[in-house]
Amino acid sequence: MKRRVKIIATLGPACENAETIRAMAEAGMDVARLNFSHGTHEQHAQRIQTVRQISKELGKEITILQDLQGPKLRVGVLPENGVDLYPGELIVLTSKKELPEVPHSAKILPMDVPNLEASVHEGSRVLMDDGNLELRVKEVTPDYIISEVINGGKLRSQKGVNLPEANLGIEGFTEKDQADLMFGLEHGVDAVAMSFVRTAEDIRTVKRAIESWCPEKCSVPLVIAKIELPEAIQNLHEIVHEADGVMVARGDLGVEMSLAEVPTLQKEIIYLANRHAKIVITATQMLETMIQNPRPTRAEASDVANAVFDGTDAVMLSAETAAGKYPVEVIRTMASIVTDAEMNYTMWGHYKDLPREAVQSDALSITWAARELAHDRDVRAIVVFTETGRTALYTSKSRPAVPILAFTPVQETLQKLGLFWGVSAHLVPFANSVESMIQIVEEMLLGKLGFSKGEQIVLISGLPVGAMRQPNFCLLHTLGETYTYSGNDKKA
């Protein structure tokens, strides 16, 4: 059976050329992630063009995910060889552009962190380089902070900074994010991930910007909330309701909160997203060893498999493909791990116990009815006619044991469907009646997709056909049979 969980691969210096990106797509890349914390607009424009061209050549839709940087806090410019920090050493931190005079002979570290001095207090933790380095604030002045090194090491320029106990009071949707989002809309990205989300209002801000800026005939992208802050966990229900999907961003989440909490939080986030029929992505350090090595650790393989068992829609590779030595091999490895986990999903997967009462929707009920019908009969696939992609998403969330084939006449919708669990997307002509819909199904399945006459499928659509309404129609159809519908199925 075809792999269901989708693979997101980040593009970067290790996979700039078209040959590598094509090999990544052939190895199993379903979604290409553009990380706007790095790279120029010109580089990202070239990547988008390359992905679209390869997608067309391979006949495989590849979704493009734009990942906005958000208010990234970083260390300033340091000497080329970095600075060594030793446990017990006193270090001065400052956000001032001009380094202040300090009454100590301590090292001074410039910090690209707005409102730093006003936001921390004695005892606050300052984490740098993904939490590998830890300092504790000893004294705060208006111009600088004196801190003690708890966990030392080499610190280099532009490394990330995390302040778990501080509220910096800065906007989550920065000026850079706004310029990057405008670029993404102009270049037709399929989904946008917002970093460092704190509340549902952050998501509404991005959606309002999309609505305001989207040029004529612009495809409105899906909005994904990255869950990586304690405030996001506190407001998780509201964020899940507002966003089109969420990402379990375990990197910053494991720095901002206790590492011991991350496995449980991963399960909670995935559970909640699935319960409310939203996309969920599991990300960060999934096959980190393969940045440098051709094989992952056993623990990493278990991590990927457990994300599948938890019910994730997609798993994401970051530096493994963007900067690693083996961008194609890592995708092939991840695909192998996911496929094996899916073969054992009925035994170890948790989705079978998921309640459905969280989403009250006729459309969702129809898709669950289609799932039960497909399981009751010897059905080859569930075929979904969709213009916006929502019916395909709902069908995906019912987790049927048979393939989901999404037929759409809308190219922009086709491109988004690469992110949906278990969905294989196909561009078809517009149908305006049940008869024309059946004809399209027969031609596609018996011709291009290799189905046989006599096989059964479950067909989901809305009536009247072509009226842009949610699904209210579920049909058990035998391929090759003549079918005539005498009801009022045509659009008024």
C-alpha positions, 0 to 999 in steps of 0.5 A: 500500500502507498505510504500515507504519512507525508514527508516534508523536506527543507530546501537549502544549500545541500540541495540547490540544483534541480537534479538533487531536488528531482531525486528528493521528489522521487525518493519520497518528498511530498512537501518542499519547505522554504525556511525564511530564516535563511536565504534571499528572496531570489534564492527562494524564487529559484527554488519555487520555480525548480519545484514547480517544474520538477512537479510537472515533469514527474506528474507528482504534485509537491506542496510548497510550505513557506516557513516564516522566521518570526521574532528570532532572537540571536547573539550579535556579531562575535569574533570569527572564531567565536567566544569560549564561555566557562562555567562560573564565569561572569559575562555581560550581555547587552542589546545596545548598539554601542557597547557600554562601559562596565565595572567588570573585566568580564567578556561583553556579548552583544545580543540582537534581542529587543527590550532585553534589559527591561524583560529579564530579572535576577535569576532568569535563564538565558539559553543560547545555541539551541539550549546548549549554553546556559547563563543565569542573570545575576544583576540587571541595569538599564544598559546591560546584564551581568550573568553567570555561565552555568553550562559553557562551551563555544559560542559563535555569531548569530546563534539563537537565544531563548529566554524562557522566563521573559516576556519581551513584548515584541510583535510575533508577526515582524516586518520581515515576516510581512515582506516575506509573506507578500513574496510568498503570496506573489509566488503562489506558496501553498501553505505558510507556517507562522513561528513563535505563535503565542495566541490565536490572535497571532494566526488571525493577524496572518490571515488578515494580512493574507486576505488584504494582500492577496492579489487578484486570483491569488490562491489563499495558502493554508496557515500552520501554527508552529507550537514552540512556546509555553504560551502556545501550550496554554492557548493550544485549544484556541490556536488549533481552532483558528489555524488550518494546522499545527506543527509540533516544533520540538526544537524551541519547544524543548528549549523553552520548556523541560525536555521531559515534557516534550514527548507528552506534549507531542502526543497532546498536540497531535491528538488535539489537532486530529480531534478537531480535523486539523493538519498536524506536522511533527518536526525537528531532529527526526533523523539528525544524525544523517546530517553527517552520517548515511544511517540514523540511530535506532532511537531516531528510527523509533522516534519517526515510527512513534510519530506515525503511531501517534497519528501525525499527518506529516514528518519534517526534515530540516537541516538533514536535507537543507545542509546535510551530506545525504539529502536524498538518502535521508528521505529514502530512509524516512520513507522506509521507516514510515512505511514499515510503521504504517504496516503495523499501525492497526496494532500500535496506532492510537488513532482508532480510539479518537473521539469524533464529537469535537467537530460537528459537521455534516461533511465530516459525518459523510466522510466517516460514513464513507470510511465505514462503508469502505471497510464493510465492503471490498472497496478499492478506494475512496474517491473525493470530488473537492474544489477547496480540499476540505472534503479531502481533509475530512476524509483523511482525518477518518483514517480509512484503510483504503487509499483516498483519491482526491479529484479536483478541477482546481490547480491551487487545491491540487498543490495543497493536497500533498500535505494531507495524510493518505491523499493522492491528488489528481487534476480532472475536468469540472463536473456539473452532474453525477453522470459526468462525475461518474464518467470522469471517475471511470476514465481516470481509474480504468485508464490512468490509475490501473483499476479494473472493471467490477472493482468497487469504490466509494464516491463522495461529493456534494449535490448539486454537483458543481455547486461549491457546497460541502459533501452530502452525497456518498455512493458505492459504485462498481466500475464499469456499471452504467449508472443514471441519476434522475434526481435534481443533481444539476446546479441551478 
